[in-house]
C-alpha cells in the first residue's frame, strides 16, 4: 500500500471521482458559476471561478473542460505535477488534452471485435489513435494498481516541490526564482549599456578625426648628389700650344 501511494499522487483519485460542471451554491447568480476547477493542495470538491479568487489564491489549481460530455484536462496544466506518459492525448480547440476517466465505446463499435483495431486500451479495450497503453488517467490508475509497471511520478519536477503543501515555502521559492531572473536581467542591461557607451565613444572619435584631419606629409627631399641637382656646365675655349721656332 505504501509503494502504491508513492506511484500515485494523493490528490489523483479524489480528482477522478469529483463531479464537475455543477452550479456553485455560493455564486449561483453569477455568470461563471459552474464548478470546473480543482485545487491540488486542498484536495476537496470542485469550485467555480469566484471561489478560486477568494479561497484558493496562490494554490495549484487546474481547470477541467468538456469534450463530448466527458471531462478532459489540458496536458500543459498537469504535466508539471503528473507523469502522463502512456495516456492517449487529443487536440481539441488547438490544445492537447487527455480524458480523466474511461469512456464507453461507441454503439457501432461496442459489439464488434477488436481484431481489426491497431491500438486499444489495456484496461477498457477502447480503440486508440496511437500506440498508447491507456485511454485516460483513470485507466492508467487501474493499470498501476493491477500491474504496478507504470507510475504517475514526474521525475522532471522536484519531488519536494510537488509534495509540499506548505504554500509559504512554495511562494518563497517562487520569489527567489523571480529575484534571480530580475538580477540576471539587470546584469544584462548593464552589459548592454556599457556596450552602447563604448560604441558611442568610438563613433565620436571617428567624427573628430574626420573634422580635424592631420596635415599631409611632405614629399621626401632628393639626396644631395641626385642627378636633378647637378648644374650643367659649358666647356671653356680650348688653348693650343705655341708654335715652335
C-alpha positions in Angstrom: 0.0 0.0 0.0 2.8 2.4 0.8 4.5 1.5 -2.5 1.3 2.3 -4.4 1.0 5.7 -2.7 4.5 6.6 -3.9 3.4 5.8 -7.5 0.1 7.8 -7.4 -0.2 11.4 -6.1 -2.6 11.7 -3.1 -5.0 14.0 -4.9 -5.4 12.0 -8.1 -8.1 9.5 -7.0 -10.2 12.3 -5.5 -9.8 14.3 -8.7 -11.1 11.4 -10.8 -14.1 10.9 -8.6 -15.1 14.5 -8.4 -18.2 15.8 -10.1 -17.6 18.9 -12.3 -19.8 21.4 -14.1 -22.4 21.7 -11.3 -23.7 25.1 -10.2 -21.8 26.7 -7.3 -24.0 27.2 -4.3 -22.3 30.3 -3.2 -22.3 32.1 -6.6 -25.3 30.6 -8.3 -26.4 34.0 -9.6 -23.1 34.8 -11.2 -22.2 34.3 -14.8 -19.3 32.0 -14.3 -20.8 29.9 -11.5 -20.0 26.4 -12.9 -17.7 24.3 -10.8 -15.0 23.4 -13.3 -11.8 23.9 -11.2 -9.9 21.7 -8.8 -7.3 22.5 -6.2 -4.4 20.0 -5.9 -3.4 21.4 -2.5 -6.8 21.4 -0.8 -7.8 18.1 -2.4 -11.5 18.9 -1.9 -14.5 19.4 -4.1 -14.7 21.3 -7.3 -15.4 25.1 -7.3 -16.0 28.0 -9.6 -14.0 30.9 -10.8 -15.0 33.2 -8.0 -14.2 30.6 -5.3 -10.7 30.4 -6.7 -10.1 34.1 -6.3 -11.3 34.1 -2.7 -10.3 30.7 -1.3 -7.6 29.2 -3.4 -5.3 32.1 -4.2 -1.6 31.0 -4.8 -2.7 27.4 -4.8 -2.1 24.8 -7.5 -5.4 24.8 -9.4 -6.3 23.1 -12.7 -9.3 23.7 -14.9 -11.5 20.9 -16.1 -13.0 21.2 -19.6 -15.6 19.2 -21.5 -15.4 17.3 -24.8 -18.3 15.2 -26.0 -19.8 15.3 -22.5 -16.7 13.9 -20.9 -14.2 15.6 -18.6 -10.8 16.5 -20.0 -7.8 18.4 -18.8 -5.1 20.2 -20.8 -1.7 18.5 -20.8 0.0 21.8 -20.2 -1.7 22.2 -16.9 -0.9 18.7 -15.4 2.4 17.7 -17.0 4.4 19.6 -14.4 2.8 17.7 -11.5 1.8 14.4 -13.1 3.5 11.9 -15.5 1.0 11.4 -18.3 3.2 9.1 -20.4 1.2 6.2 -21.8 -2.1 8.1 -21.9 -3.7 8.8 -25.3 -3.9 12.6 -26.0 -6.1 14.5 -28.4 -6.0 18.0 -29.8 -9.3 19.9 -29.1 -9.7 23.6 -29.9 -5.9 23.9 -30.6 -4.9 22.5 -27.2 -3.7 19.0 -26.4 -5.9 17.3 -23.8 -6.4 13.9 -22.2 -9.5 12.4 -20.6 -9.9 11.9 -16.9 -11.8 8.7 -16.9 -12.8 5.7 -19.1 -15.3 6.4 -21.8 -17.9 3.9 -23.1 -17.3 2.5 -26.6 -19.4 4.0 -29.4 -22.6 1.9 -30.1 -21.4 1.0 -33.6 -18.1 -0.5 -32.2 -19.4 -1.8 -28.9 -20.5 -5.2 -30.3 -17.7 -5.6 -32.8 -14.4 -7.4 -32.4 -11.1 -5.7 -31.7 -9.2 -7.8 -34.2 -9.1 -5.1 -36.9 -8.1 -2.3 -34.4 -4.5 -1.5 -34.3 -4.3 0.1 -30.9 -6.6 -0.5 -27.9 -6.6 0.5 -24.2 -5.2 -2.3 -22.0 -7.9 -1.7 -19.4 -11.2 -0.9 -21.2 -10.2 -2.1 -24.7 -11.2 1.2 -26.2 -9.8 1.8 -29.7 -7.0 4.4 -29.7 -5.4 6.5 -32.4 -1.8 6.0 -31.3 0.1 3.1 -29.7 -0.6 4.1 -26.1 -1.5 1.5 -23.4 -4.2 3.7 -21.7 -7.1 5.9 -22.9 -7.4 8.0 -19.8 -5.9 8.8 -16.4 -8.4 6.6 -14.8 -7.3 3.6 -16.9 -3.7 4.3 -16.1 -4.5 4.3 -12.4 -6.2 0.9 -12.7 -3.2 -0.4 -14.6 -0.8 0.8 -11.8 -2.9 -0.9 -9.2 -3.2 -4.1 -11.2 0.3 -4.4 -12.6 2.5 -1.8 -11.0 4.7 -1.3 -14.0 3.6 2.4 -14.6 3.5 5.4 -12.3 2.4 9.0 -12.1 5.5 10.3 -10.5 7.0 13.1 -12.5 10.8 12.7 -12.4 11.4 16.1 -14.1 9.8 18.0 -11.3 11.4 18.4 -7.9 9.7 15.9 -5.6 9.9 18.3 -2.6 8.1 21.0 -4.6 5.4 18.6 -5.8 4.6 17.0 -2.5 4.9 20.2 -0.4 1.6 21.5 0.9 3.1 24.5 2.7 2.3 27.3 0.4 4.5 29.7 2.2 7.5 27.6 1.2 6.3 27.4 -2.4 5.8 31.2 -2.5 9.3 31.7 -1.1 10.9 29.5 -3.7 8.9 31.3 -6.5 10.0 34.7 -5.0 13.7 33.6 -5.0 13.3 32.4 -8.7 11.8 35.8 -9.7 14.6 37.7 -7.9 17.2 35.6 -9.6 15.6 36.3 -13.0 15.4 40.0 -12.2 19.1 40.1 -11.2 20.1 38.4 -14.4 18.0 40.9 -16.4 19.7 43.8 -14.6 23.1 42.5 -15.3 22.3 42.1 -19.0 21.0 45.7 -19.1 24.3 46.9 -17.5 26.3 45.0 -20.1 24.2 46.4 -23.0 24.6 49.9 -21.6 28.4 49.6 -21.4 28.5 48.2 -24.9 26.4 51.0 -26.3 28.6 53.6 -24.5 31.7 52.1 -26.0 30.3 52.2 -29.5 29.2 55.8 -29.0 32.8 56.8 -27.9 34.3 55.1 -30.9 31.8 56.9 -33.2 32.6 60.3 -31.6 36.4 59.7 -32.1 35.8 58.8 -35.7 33.8 62.1 -36.3 36.5 64.2 -34.6 39.2 62.6 -36.8 37.2 63.4 -39.9 36.7 67.1 -38.8 40.3 67.7 -37.8 42.5 65.7 -40.2 46.2 65.8 -39.7 48.3 67.8 -42.2 49.6 66.0 -45.2 53.1 64.6 -45.1 55.5 66.5 -47.3 57.2 64.6 -50.1 60.7 63.4 -49.4 63.7 65.6 -50.5 66.0 64.2 -53.1 69.5 63.3 -52.0 72.4 65.8 -52.4 74.0 64.0 -55.4 70.8 63.3 -57.1 71.1 63.8 -60.9 68.5 66.6 -60.8 70.7 68.7 -58.5 73.7 68.8 -60.9 74.3 72.1 -62.8 75.2 71.8 -66.4 78.5 73.5 -67.2 79.8 74.7 -70.6 83.3 73.7 -71.6 85.9 76.5 -71.9 87.7 77.6 -75.1 90.5 75.2 -75.9 94.0 76.6 -75.9 96.7 75.4 -78.3 100.3 75.1 -77.6 102.5 77.9 -79.1 104.3 77.2 -82.4 108.0 76.5 -82.2 110.8 78.5 -83.9 
